[in-house]
Amino acid sequence: MAKPTYHRLDPAHAADPAGLVESPILSEPTDLIRKLGQLHRIVVATWDPDNECGRVHALGIVRDVDRQSAVVDWRRVNFTLHPSAHGAPKWRKMPTFEFDSAVATRYRLEDHFADAFAAGNDATASDQPVPTEAPKPVKQAAASADPKPSKPASRKPQSPEPQRNRVAPNGDIFADPARGTFMGNRTSPPRWLICDLHFQRDLKEPRKYTKLFFLDEAVALAAGHRPCNTCRRDRLQAYRAAVNIDLPVQDAADLDKKLNSARTKAPMRSPIASLPDGAFVVVDDDYWLKWSGFMHRWTPAGYVNPIRLAEFPVDEATVLTPEPSLAALRNGYSAAVHSSAAQQ
């Protein structure tokens, strides 16, 4: 069976590269359209010069193509690719190119596509990073020299594997069996929401809900989300009023633009003592919540290792919570925090 053909597409003109998934019709760039064939694969990726890597926002499989356009089945994703020193200039200078077969293998593109297009994975529910570990081989029992008939083993029902729908304070999406206390959504144009876990909504309608989950609201704010106007209207009003004291906000769309801009900026460093309660920092790859005079280390299941602020080993750290949410927290917006933060 022939290996798939993979193309990189950098929609440099688009503010939201993953927004391509909103339409199955791809009509530009024309030089890429001319090279596409049925079942060719498209990797929508921008170049991150600060981290010297390619950030992949969407994957697509070409279902039909003519000289002017292609019909593409899209999936949103979120992972990075790290080219060699030889390949990096191509990423920087060429908005479209075909991946060499060996490079596609090294990037594990076949695995990324298989994961993104798994059964039941729709265009918005797959805005999630793909695991970087290769599947572990399954050990098979050695055949017995004198096999004896045995009773069929009774099989217990298997628990479903956790989906990649949990969100870390830095915005990354991962799989974990622990449950969250808030739900979330990411739409295009960028509108990252924090939703009530028990609000009645149609989760089966395609391209309407990404079904993300947060440990609590403080994590969601750190990841760049804001309260939803549908299921948390009163909290959105309180959040906007608090943000507006420091950052004038015209409406929800303006708020989303400010949050999106803050998410794309390099994180700042700040004295921890100057941060409001509910803010997150990162120290040595651990995420810490400042809350009630303590620093609490985040885990998917809850907060652990509380350390008094005066005894915390560093005075300054990289801040994860974007500026609009910091403004809200500074000006009286109280984030809902997981009960484990009270266990000191």
C-alpha positions as CSV (number, residue, x, y, z in Angstrom):
1,M,0.0,0.0,0.0
2,A,1.4,3.4,-1.1
3,K,2.3,5.8,1.7
4,P,0.1,9.0,1.8
5,T,1.3,12.3,0.5
6,Y,1.6,15.0,3.1
7,H,1.6,18.8,2.4
8,R,2.3,21.6,4.8
9,L,0.0,24.7,4.5
10,D,0.7,27.9,6.4
11,P,-2.3,30.3,6.1
12,A,-0.1,33.2,7.2
13,H,-2.8,35.7,6.4
14,A,-5.3,34.1,8.8
15,A,-5.6,35.3,12.4
16,D,-7.0,31.8,13.3
17,P,-5.2,29.1,11.3
18,A,-7.5,26.4,12.7
19,G,-10.5,28.4,11.3
20,L,-10.0,26.5,8.0
21,V,-12.1,23.7,9.5
22,E,-15.2,25.8,9.3
23,S,-15.4,25.2,5.5
24,P,-14.7,22.0,3.6
25,I,-13.8,23.9,0.5
26,L,-10.2,24.9,0.1
27,S,-9.6,27.3,-2.9
28,E,-6.2,28.8,-2.1
29,P,-3.3,28.9,-2.4
30,T,-3.6,27.9,-6.0
31,D,-0.1,26.4,-6.2
32,L,-1.1,23.9,-3.5
33,I,-4.4,23.1,-5.1
34,R,-2.6,22.1,-8.3
35,K,-0.5,19.6,-6.4
36,L,-3.3,18.0,-4.4
37,G,-4.7,14.6,-5.2
38,Q,-7.5,12.6,-3.6
39,L,-6.6,11.3,-0.1
40,H,-3.6,13.6,0.1
41,R,-3.0,14.9,3.6
42,I,-2.8,18.6,4.6
43,V,-1.0,19.7,7.7
44,V,-2.0,23.3,8.7
45,A,1.0,24.6,10.6
46,T,2.6,27.9,11.4
47,W,6.2,28.6,12.3
48,D,7.0,29.6,15.9
49,P,10.3,31.5,15.7
50,D,10.6,31.8,19.5
51,N,10.6,28.1,20.0
52,E,12.0,27.1,16.6
53,C,9.1,24.6,15.9
54,G,6.1,24.2,13.8
55,R,2.7,24.6,15.5
56,V,0.1,22.3,14.0
57,H,-3.5,23.7,14.2
58,A,-5.5,21.4,11.9
59,L,-5.2,18.2,9.8
60,G,-7.1,17.6,6.6
61,I,-7.7,14.7,4.2
62,V,-8.6,15.6,0.6
63,R,-11.8,13.9,-0.5
64,D,-12.2,15.5,-3.9
65,V,-10.2,18.0,-6.0
66,D,-10.3,19.8,-9.3
67,R,-8.2,22.6,-10.8
68,Q,-9.7,25.3,-8.7
69,S,-10.6,23.8,-5.3
70,A,-10.5,20.8,-3.1
71,V,-13.0,19.3,-0.7
72,V,-11.2,18.6,2.6
73,D,-12.3,16.7,5.7
74,W,-10.7,18.7,8.5
75,R,-9.9,18.0,12.2
76,R,-8.6,20.6,14.7
77,V,-5.5,19.5,16.6
78,N,-2.8,21.1,18.7
79,F,0.7,19.7,18.7
80,T,4.2,20.8,17.6
81,L,6.8,19.5,15.1
82,H,10.5,20.1,15.5
83,P,12.3,20.2,12.1
84,S,16.0,19.5,11.7
85,A,18.4,22.4,11.1
86,H,18.2,21.4,7.4
87,G,14.4,21.5,7.4
88,A,13.9,24.7,9.4
89,P,14.5,27.1,6.6
90,K,11.8,25.5,4.5
91,W,9.4,26.0,7.4
92,R,10.4,29.7,7.6
93,K,10.3,30.6,4.0
94,M,7.8,28.3,2.2
95,P,4.1,28.5,3.1
96,T,3.5,25.3,1.2
97,F,5.6,22.2,0.6
98,E,5.4,18.5,0.4
99,F,7.0,16.5,3.3
100,D,9.6,14.0,2.3
101,S,8.7,10.5,3.1
102,A,11.4,10.1,5.7
103,V,10.5,13.4,7.4
104,A,6.8,12.4,7.5
105,T,7.8,9.2,9.2
106,R,10.0,11.0,11.7
107,Y,7.2,13.4,12.5
108,R,4.8,10.4,12.9
109,L,2.3,12.1,10.7
110,E,0.5,8.8,10.0
111,D,-0.1,8.4,13.7
112,H,-1.2,11.9,14.1
113,F,-3.8,11.6,11.3
114,A,-4.9,8.2,12.6
115,D,-5.6,9.6,16.0
116,A,-7.3,12.8,14.7
117,F,-9.6,10.9,12.4
118,A,-10.5,8.1,14.8
119,A,-14.1,7.1,14.8
120,G,-16.3,9.5,16.6
121,N,-13.8,12.3,16.5
122,D,-15.5,15.3,14.8
123,A,-14.0,18.6,13.5
124,T,-14.2,20.4,16.8
125,A,-13.9,17.7,19.4
126,S,-10.3,17.0,18.2
127,D,-8.7,20.3,19.2
128,Q,-6.3,18.3,21.2
129,P,-2.6,17.3,21.2
130,V,-1.7,13.8,20.1
131,P,0.4,11.7,22.4
132,T,4.1,11.7,21.5
133,E,4.9,8.2,22.8
134,A,4.9,5.3,20.4
135,P,2.3,2.6,21.2
136,K,3.8,0.1,23.5
137,P,4.0,-3.5,22.1
138,V,1.7,-6.0,23.6
139,K,3.5,-9.0,25.1
140,Q,2.1,-12.3,24.0
141,A,2.2,-15.4,26.2
142,A,4.4,-18.1,24.9
143,A,2.6,-21.1,23.5
144,S,2.4,-24.1,25.9
145,A,4.0,-27.3,24.7
146,D,1.1,-29.3,26.1
147,P,-1.9,-27.0,25.9
148,K,-4.8,-28.0,28.0
149,P,-8.4,-27.0,27.4
150,S,-9.5,-24.4,29.9
151,K,-12.7,-22.7,30.8
152,P,-13.3,-19.5,28.9
153,A,-12.2,-16.6,31.1
154,S,-14.9,-14.3,32.3
155,R,-14.2,-10.8,31.0
156,K,-15.0,-7.8,33.1
157,P,-16.4,-4.9,31.1
158,Q,-13.5,-2.6,30.2
159,S,-13.6,1.0,31.3
160,P,-13.4,3.4,28.3
161,E,-10.1,5.1,27.8
162,P,-10.1,8.7,28.9
163,Q,-10.5,11.1,26.0
164,R,-8.1,13.9,25.4
165,N,-10.4,16.6,26.8
166,R,-8.8,17.8,30.0
167,V,-7.1,21.3,30.0
168,A,-3.9,22.2,31.9
169,P,-3.3,25.7,33.2
170,N,-1.0,26.4,30.2
171,G,-3.9,25.6,27.8
172,D,-2.6,22.2,26.7
173,I,-5.2,19.5,26.2
174,F,-4.5,16.0,27.5
175,A,-6.1,12.7,28.6
176,D,-6.7,11.9,32.3
177,P,-9.4,9.9,34.1
178,A,-9.8,12.5,36.8
179,R,-13.0,14.6,36.4
180,G,-13.2,18.4,36.2
181,T,-15.7,20.8,37.8
182,F,-16.1,23.1,34.7
183,M,-16.7,22.5,31.1
184,G,-15.3,24.5,28.2
185,N,-15.5,25.3,24.5
186,R,-13.2,26.7,21.9
187,T,-14.7,28.1,18.7
188,S,-13.6,29.9,15.6
189,P,-13.3,32.9,15.4
190,P,-11.5,32.5,18.7
191,R,-14.0,32.4,21.5
192,W,-12.7,30.3,24.5
193,L,-15.5,29.8,27.1
194,I,-15.9,28.5,30.6
195,C,-19.2,26.7,30.9
196,D,-21.4,25.2,33.6
197,L,-20.8,21.5,33.9
198,H,-24.5,20.6,34.2
199,F,-26.0,23.1,31.7
200,Q,-28.3,21.3,29.1
201,R,-26.7,21.5,25.7
202,D,-26.6,19.5,22.5
203,L,-23.2,18.0,22.4
204,K,-23.8,16.0,19.3
205,E,-24.3,18.9,16.9
206,P,-21.2,19.0,14.7
207,R,-18.8,21.9,15.0
208,K,-20.6,23.4,18.0
209,Y,-18.9,22.1,21.1
210,T,-15.3,21.0,21.8
211,K,-16.2,19.3,25.2
212,L,-13.2,20.4,27.2
213,F,-12.9,20.0,31.0
214,F,-11.1,22.0,33.7
215,L,-10.2,21.2,37.3
216,D,-11.8,24.5,38.2
217,E,-12.3,28.1,37.0
218,A,-8.9,29.3,38.0
219,V,-7.4,26.7,35.6
220,A,-9.8,27.8,32.9
221,L,-8.8,31.4,33.3
222,A,-5.1,30.6,33.2
223,A,-5.7,28.6,30.0
224,G,-7.1,31.7,28.4
225,H,-10.9,31.1,28.7
226,R,-13.6,33.4,30.0
227,P,-17.2,32.8,31.4
228,C,-19.8,31.8,28.9
229,N,-22.7,34.3,28.1
230,T,-25.2,31.5,27.7
231,C,-24.8,29.4,30.8
232,R,-22.9,31.8,33.1
233,R,-24.2,35.1,32.1
234,D,-24.0,36.7,35.6
235,R,-20.4,35.6,35.9
236,L,-19.5,37.0,32.5
237,Q,-21.0,40.3,33.5
238,A,-19.0,40.3,36.7
239,Y,-15.8,39.3,34.8
240,R,-16.2,42.0,32.2
241,A,-16.9,44.7,34.8
242,A,-13.8,43.7,36.6
243,V,-11.6,43.6,33.5
244,N,-13.0,47.0,32.3
245,I,-11.5,48.8,35.3
246,D,-8.0,48.2,33.9
247,L,-8.7,47.3,30.3
248,P,-11.6,49.0,28.5
249,V,-13.8,46.3,26.9
250,Q,-16.6,47.3,24.4
251,D,-18.4,43.9,24.2
252,A,-17.9,40.2,24.3
253,A,-16.2,40.2,20.8
254,D,-13.7,42.8,22.0
255,L,-13.1,40.8,25.1
256,D,-12.4,37.7,23.0
257,K,-9.9,39.7,20.8
258,K,-8.1,40.9,23.9
259,L,-7.9,37.4,25.4
260,N,-6.7,35.9,22.1
261,S,-4.0,38.5,21.8
262,A,-2.9,37.9,25.4
263,R,-2.8,34.1,24.8
264,T,-0.4,34.5,21.8
265,K,2.0,36.7,23.7
266,A,5.1,35.4,25.4
267,P,4.3,34.8,29.1
268,M,5.6,37.5,31.4
269,R,7.5,37.1,34.7
270,S,6.3,38.8,37.8
271,P,6.8,38.9,41.6
272,I,4.4,36.3,43.0
273,A,3.5,38.6,45.9
274,S,2.1,41.1,43.4
275,L,-0.3,38.6,41.8
276,P,-4.0,38.3,42.8
277,D,-5.5,35.2,44.3
278,G,-6.5,32.8,41.5
279,A,-3.5,33.5,39.4
280,F,-1.3,30.6,38.1
281,V,2.5,30.6,37.7
282,V,4.9,27.9,36.4
283,V,8.0,26.9,38.3
284,D,10.2,24.0,37.1
285,D,7.5,22.6,34.9
286,D,4.9,22.6,37.8
287,Y,1.9,24.8,37.8
288,W,1.1,26.6,41.0
289,L,-2.1,28.4,42.1
290,K,-1.8,31.4,44.4
291,W,-4.7,31.2,46.8
292,S,-5.4,32.3,50.4
293,G,-1.8,32.9,51.4
294,F,-0.6,29.6,50.0
295,M,0.9,28.3,46.7
296,H,-0.9,25.1,45.6
297,R,0.6,22.7,43.1
298,W,-1.9,21.7,40.4
299,T,-2.6,18.1,39.4
300,P,-5.4,16.9,37.2
301,A,-7.2,15.4,40.3
302,G,-6.7,18.4,42.6
303,Y,-4.2,20.6,44.4
304,V,-1.4,19.2,46.5
305,N,1.7,20.3,48.4
306,P,0.4,23.6,49.7
307,I,3.3,26.0,50.7
308,R,2.9,29.2,52.6
309,L,3.6,32.1,50.3
310,A,6.3,33.4,52.6
311,E,8.1,30.0,52.4
312,F,7.7,29.5,48.6
313,P,11.2,28.9,47.2
314,V,11.0,31.6,44.5
315,D,9.9,35.2,44.6
316,E,9.4,35.7,40.9
317,A,7.9,33.3,38.3
318,T,6.4,33.1,34.8
319,V,2.7,34.0,34.9
320,L,0.3,31.8,33.0
321,T,-3.0,33.7,33.6
322,P,-3.4,36.2,30.7
323,E,-3.6,39.9,31.5
324,P,-7.4,40.3,31.0
325,S,-8.1,37.6,33.6
326,L,-5.4,39.0,35.9
327,A,-7.2,42.3,35.7
328,A,-10.5,40.7,36.6
329,L,-8.9,38.9,39.6
330,R,-7.2,42.0,40.8
331,N,-10.4,44.0,40.6
332,G,-12.6,41.6,42.6
333,Y,-13.6,38.8,40.4
334,S,-13.5,35.6,42.5
335,A,-12.7,32.5,40.5
336,A,-14.3,29.2,41.6
337,V,-11.5,27.1,43.0
338,H,-11.4,23.3,43.6
339,S,-12.1,22.3,47.2
340,S,-8.6,20.7,47.4
341,A,-7.1,24.2,47.7
342,A,-8.8,24.5,51.1
343,Q,-6.9,21.5,52.4
344,Q,-3.8,23.2,53.9
